[in-house]
Amino acid sequence: MLPVRLRRVVGHEGRSNDALFQPAVRAPPLSQHTLVFFGGDVQLMQAHRDNRNYIKWNLENTVRMLGHNFPTKHILAVRPSSRYVGGSRIEYKSFSCYDNFVPSNNAGVPEHTPTHSALHHLERLLQGVSNRIKSFSTSELIEAFSPVSLPEDIDIEDLHNSSIHAATAAETSKSNGTKAQAGSSQSTDSTLAEHKPETDPLWWRENFALDETQLTLIGFSKGCVVLNQLIYEFHYTKTLTPGDAHMMRFMERIVDMYWLDGGHAGGKNTWITSRSLLETLTRLNVNVFIHVSPYQVQDEARPWIGREEKAFTSLLKKLGAKVNRYFHEQPGMTHSLHMHFEVLANFKKMQDSIPASMPDTSDEEA
């Protein structure tokens, strides 16, 4: 199964993001559940030629990996914008910027604020994706999510536009007294009817509303800045706008939050260390999962990352939060991007097989 691309999904007050969506492989035991993923800099593979060495970690492949690891969850990857910083073309570097969720500078370094309407934007994006998916015909969705081999660059909206043109041509042919061509939507639908699978591949489409499902939020690398901003907004909503019953209900849908080797180019605030903010997060009873590697928390050039992560994890534990931490130690491996991406590759496997641990001094010193 391949994820489908959705361009310019409109969210809060005209903000928009491109997104990739892949439905759950099988039905969950209880209610439907959506995993929302925010990736890092290098996952914008087309933005910089050096990133081609990590093409296996582009967003499309990451969505498929997440779908394999979480088969009962719908997978939605939110694509950031990208900015370029540098002198000559050869020196240009690409950065993921999640401006629609948190104010950021040109390198994507966050400037956290009590509220940037990130929660509202997330909810509107989920609604926008749901409405966009529901606008496609059954034949378009079956073709887009077909388990057979399809082009890697499939775009459901191009498919949708092609189907509209085909249907128009078929209607014109019908009015002229001619039969629909084999490529028309009529013949496509009839072919699908003749070869209807034993199980409905679109079982998830009934009452489809991502914003009304339970939510798992995952940030990897730079993508963790979105989760950090949401912590600010949890506190803002709980303390300053407690009468906003609608947003309070939406927040309660967030049941899991994953920080996967968080990091950005700034000199501080890689992890949230404010006690009041973390007290609010604890009261929400969210399951917090922290996965880190020496690439981030043992980086001698950025020692604050390890200190902040230790404070974040320890304080949450002290406050009674449901926090689980996993240290991805790889003896003999250099502290490289490969080590960083191994966290993304193995976090679910490690989580399912190894008990969680708490930070200690060995995590901070190489």
N, C-alpha and C positions, 0 to 999 in steps of 0.2 A: 504494500500500500504506500502511495506517495502523498505527502501533504499538498494541499492546494494553496496557491498564493492569492491573497486578497489585497488589492491595491487601495491605498488611501481610505481606510476605514475611519469614518468620522466619529470622534469622541466628544469630549466636553468643549462647548463653546467654539466649535470650528477646528479644534486640534484634530490631526489625523495621523495615523500610523499604518504602514503596510504590516501585514500579518500573514502567518502560515497556520493553517488549521488541518488537523487530522482527527477524525472521530475515534472514539474508543473501539478497540478490536472486539470486545465482548461486553455484554451488559454487566453493570456492577451489581453486587448482591442487594444493595438498598437503593438509594437515590443516585442520580447521575452526578458526576464529579468532573471538574475541569482543572487541568494543570496549565498554569500560565508561566511561560519561560521568558526571561530577559537575559540575553547573551552579552558577550564581551566584545572588545575591539576587533580581535583577529577574526571573529566570525563573520565580519563583513568582507568576505573573501574577494569580491570583485573590486574592492576599493584600493587595494595595494598589492603590487606584484609579489612582495615578500610573503604575503599571506598564503600564496598558493601551496606552500609546503604543508599547510594545515587544512587543505581542502576537505579532508574527511570530517572536519569539525564545523563545516558550514551549517547554517541554520536548518537547511532541508534535511541533512543527515542527522543533525541533532534531534530534530522532531521525530524522525523515524526511530532513533535510539530510545527516546523517551517513551514513545508509543509501545516499544517492545518491553521496556522496564515497567511501565504502568499501563497494562492492557485494558483496564477497566476505566481509564480516565480519557476524556477528550484532551487533546494537546493543542495549545495555542501559543505560538511564539510571536512575540511583539518585536518587530524590527525597529531599531533606533534609526535616527538620522545619522549621517556621517559628516564630519568636517575634516578639512585638510590643513595641516600646519607644517610650514617648512619653506625653504627657499626655492631651489630649482625643482623641476619635475622629479628628478631622481631622488631628491631628499624628502619629498612629500610623505607624510605619514597620515594614516587614517585613524580617527577616533570615533567611538560610539558616543552619541550624545542623546540622552533621554530627556530632552528639554520639555516634552509634554508632561513629564512626571515630576521633574525637579529642575530648577534653574541651574544651568551649567555654563562653564566657560568654553573656549574653543577646543580644549582638550577633553571635554566631557567631565571635568572635575566639578562635583556638585557644590552648590551653595544652598544648603538646606534651609528651609523656612517652615514656620509653623503650619502653613498650608499653601499648597500650590494646586489644589483641587486634583491631586493625583488619584485619590479614591474615586472621585466623580468621573474622571477620565477613564479609569479602569472599568468602571461599571458601564459607561457609555460604549466603550470599545467592545465589551462582551455583548452588549445589545446590538451593536452595529454588525458584528460578525454573525450573530444569530440571524438577523434580518437578511443579510447578504446571502447566507447559505440557504435560507428558506425561499429565496427568490429564484433559485435554480430549479430546473425541471428534474424529475426523477431520472430520466435518461442521462442528463448531464452529470448528475451526482454519481450515478453508477459508473459512468465512464471515467470520471475523475478519480474515484476511489477504488477503481478496479485493482484486484491483486495481481493481474497480469502485467507484463512489462510494458511500460509506457515511457515516453520521452521524459528525461529528467527535468526539463524546463516547462512542464505542463502548467498552464495558467487557466484556471477554471473560468475566469472572466472572458478570455479569448474564446474558450469553448462555448460559453454562453452566447457571445456575440455571433459566432459562427452558426449556432443553432437557430438564432433569431433570423439570420439571413436565409438559412435553409428552409425554415418554416414559411417565410414570406414567399420564397420561390415556389414552394410546394403549393401554397394557396393560389398563387398566380397560375400555376400549371393546372390546378383543379378547375379554376374559373374558365380556363381555356379548353377544358375538356380532355386534358392529358393526365396521365398517371404520375404520381410522385416518383421522383428519382430515388435511387437506392440510398443516396446520401442524405435524404431529407429526414426531418424529425419524425414524420409519420412512419417511415420504414424502420427507423431506429427503434421507436417505441414498440412496433410490432415484433421486431426481432427479439427485443428484450422480453416481451411477453411469451414468445415461443420458448425461450431458454431461461425461464424464471428459476433462480436458484432455490434450493430446498429451504434455506433460511433467508430471511429478508436482510440484505446488506445495509439497508437504511433503517434498521430498527430504532436507531437513536433519533430519527427525524421527528417522531411524534412528540408534540409539546416541547419542541427544541427551544431552549432558552438558557444560554450559558450563564447569564447573570443571576439565574435562579438556582444554579447548582452549587454544591459545595466546592470550595476553591483550595487548590494547592499552588503556592507561589514559589518559583525557583529563580534565584539570581545567580548567575555565574560570572565571576571576575567583575568587570565594570557594571554588569547588570545588577549587582547587589545594591547599587546606589538607589535603585527604585524601591527596594525593600526597606532601606534605611529611611527614605522619605516617607514611606507609609507609616513607619513607627511614629514619626513626628505628627502625622495626620490622625493616627489613632488617638494620640494624646489630645490634640486640638479638638477632635470631635467629642471625646469623652468628657473633657473638662470645660470647654468653651461653648459647645453647641450640643449639649446633652438632649435637647428637645428635638433634634433632628432624628426622628424615629426611623425614617427610611434609611439613612446612612448607617445608623446603628445596626439595623437588621442586615445590611449588606456586609458590614464588618464581621458580623457573626458567622457569615458564610465561609470566611477564611479560616480553615482548620489546620493547615500546615504551611510553614515557611522554611525554605532551604537557602542557606548562605553557602555557596560553593566557591571557596578560595577567593573571597572578595578582595578587590584592589582597584585603585585608580591612581592617576598621576599626581594627585594632590599630596600635600605634606601632613595632612591630618584628616580626621573624620572618616577613616576607612571603615571603622566600626562605631556604633553608637555606644557611648559610655555614660550618658546622663541617667542618673538613678530614677528621676521622675518619669522619663520616657519609658524606661524598661519596666517600671512598676505598672504602667498602663498596659504594656504588652503582656506582662504576666497575668493581669486581671482578665485579659481576653481569652486566656486558656488555650492559646495557639500551641500546637506542637512545633517546637523550634529544632531544626537540624542544622548543625554546623560541620562543614567538611573543609579542612585546611591542609595545605602542604608546605614543606620547607621553602618552596618557591616564593611564597608570600610571607609567612610568619617567621622565617629565619633569614630574610633578606637583610644583609648588613647595611645596605645603602638606604633601607627604609625601615629602621628599627621600630618606628611607632606602630607599624601594622601588627606585629606580634604583641606589643604591649596592649594595644587597644582591643585586640581580639580576646586576649586573656581577661581583660576587665569586663568586656561584654559577656563572655561566657560565665565567668565566675559570679558576676552580679546577678545574672538571670538565675543561676543555680541557687544563690543565697536567697533570692526573692521567692523561690518556690516554683519557678517556671518549669514547664515540661520541656527540658532542653537535653539534647543528645549531641555529643561532639565526637568527631572522628578525625584522627590525624593520619594522613596518607604519607607515611614515611617510606621512602624507597632507598635503602642503603646502596651506596655506590653510584647513584644517579646524580648527574649534575643538576643544579637548580635552574632548569630551563623551561621554556614554554611547553615542551613535551611533558614534563612533570606536572605542569599546571593543568593541561588537558586530560591527563590521566585521572585527575580528580573527577572531572565530568564523566569520563568513561566508566569509572568504577564505583562511584558513590553509592549506587543502589546495591550493588553486589556486596560491598563492604558493610553497608548498613544491615543487610539481611544475614550476614555471617559472623560479624564481629561485634561484641558489646561496645557501647559508647564509653568514652573516657573523658576525663577533665584535663585542662591544660596544666602543664608543669614546666619547670625551668628547662627541661630538655627540649621542649618545643621551641624555645626562644633562642637558643644558642646553637650554632652549627657545630 
